[in-house]
């Protein structure tokens, strides 16, 4: 008989067989007598959810999460009634379109005032959801959260970003203690499922949190996140410092709330993008933006300490700014604005580098259209954006090299030795199969599974925790079917309105280039072994920079159902997203506390 | 006339409204049904993710692990094992704290039960920490060890 286990988590003994240490631990589950429903088990679940936290923990947090979800539901209902079900007269629709056109003009305050109340409500839905996720998910159980906390802690404590020193990473003793006593594990040996369930464990955690352990890494390292640019972490250092006297877990709770606010900004820009990109049916903007705001992956990731939370609003803002440039022309002011967003992205997260080339192409195409050809004016507009975009990146690179002793952000070595995928043909074949089914004649890159379904689709529909908490298989298949239906409905609109599509072909080429660039970057990360294994390189959250396009797809699908059924299909799509989000949260609760 | 009515400010799209009401009902029923699902619940776990062969237990050997927390109300301990034959062996499990036995039970490993070995325990009224769990198969010839299949772990 073979005993199955895993790496030994802190606080758990290791297995000995015949007196010999095995270097691993047995996996043991303890079960209650008989069977019971979740209703009967609810009180126990609430008790468990109250544990594993700092001084601010307690049952009240569970009630707060419930209140946030209820608020989100009420807001969704209100937005649906006001924005989709209530039929505004055509004149009102035209006024909404006109308001959309005017929203890019005037001062920032005037522009903010012109953002419709519905958009703010949708942003609030995203914030409520992400804040609820931040309470439901135990500390460090969002992918890579421990290393992102370490990075922010490094900036908050020392005023400088960490050094990338693979193999010699020493996190702050305070952080290591919290990771151990929350039963998360260590930097590399994680438990994926453990939470603090017993008051005995909570007592040990409390003692550790108040032990006065050092807040600084002994060698200025922070784990695998160290090569990332510091913008997100510098922002997260603010709540960390604000709650400086609180325990580390309380500081993390506040940091997570900042990420949740970023989800609201994402939803706001997604709404503005759909409004700009698909004028003519204001109710469809609501459908698209609400669907995106309710995406459980957005809520889950933005409910943790993770730079993706900043990447998502930056990308949504970029799509919006480009849509404005294409629809209303690229002016000097707008070029500067796009440059500013690009700058923020380039110093925001490495994944943004995938979008940047496509965004530059889109910018050039918008400039060409606005300037009436490839002339000096077009070149000047692009030049303004590029200078603004690149300046902070260059400054940061100089600081990395001269002041912080950090390697150039792209110069870090792969996590693993690059796998051998043969010659260029073999590498292209590998890249193809990261996304699409294998073609006849191609060697099999992934013999055991198809990443397009197993990693992309499942990851986008929802994999929580460290990508270990998932829906039942039938739910993913249903998700694939529904996504297929959405694509078909959206496609029917594009075919029906192909004349308009032809007129806007350069705009769509720009969006396609951005999408392709991002996917290529992810494929290259998998190919070159920069992440441990294909499952590390390919995760659903990496698609969320394209959330604005997903929202546009939903809006188009609702429109595709026709004038008679469009709003009904729109409401149905949003309700599917509500269920998608709620069941994702229930799954997470069951996994960590059930 | 109908067109005029549909363009009145505040007029509601009836189909969409019915869809909203029915959809919310379906959601509520779905959530209620999911929460009514009855199953055996966990009182705790030691948090070890089953992803590799921790070791092979030969006849007469004893496998022990200390530092366990035995939660109150536990009526069954579950171990992840890989059976190497259809039935057997019968494994004796003892739980002790500082040399004092807390519980002792046995269970039969059977391939038909999959990879879970369930051992019944007498529930305690409060959590007990620092528990040592030992598994001992009998001195029986007739069951063998072989290569162990690696359990898939999650990616980063």
Interface residues (C-beta under 8 A of the other chain):
Chain A: X1 X2 X3 X4 X5 X6 X7 X8 X9 X11 X12 X13 X14 X15 X16 X17 X18 X22 X24 X25 X26 X27 X28 X29 X30 X31 X32 X33 X34 X35 X36 X37 X38 X39 X41 X42 X44 X77 X80 X81 X84 X85 X86 X87 X88 X89 X90 X92 X143 X144 X183 X185 X190 X191 X192 X193 X194 X197 X198 X199 X200 X201 X466 X467 X468 X531 X532 X533 X534 X535 X536 X539 X564 X565 X567 X568 X570 X571 X572 X575 X578 X579 X582 X583 X586 X594
Chain B: X6 X7 X8 X9 X10 X11 X12 X13 X15 X16 X17 X19 X20 X23 X24 X26 X27 X30 X31 X34 X35 X36 X37 X38 X39 X40 X41 X42 X43 X44 X45 X46 X47 X48 X49 X50 X51 X52 X53 X54 X55 X56 X57 X61 X62 X63 X64 X65 X66 X67 X68 X69 X70 X71 X73 X74 X75 X76 X77 X78 X79 X80 X81 X82 X83 X84 X89 X91 X109 X115 X118 X123 X127 X129 X132 X133 X135 X137 X143 X145 X148 X151 X153 X154 X155 X156
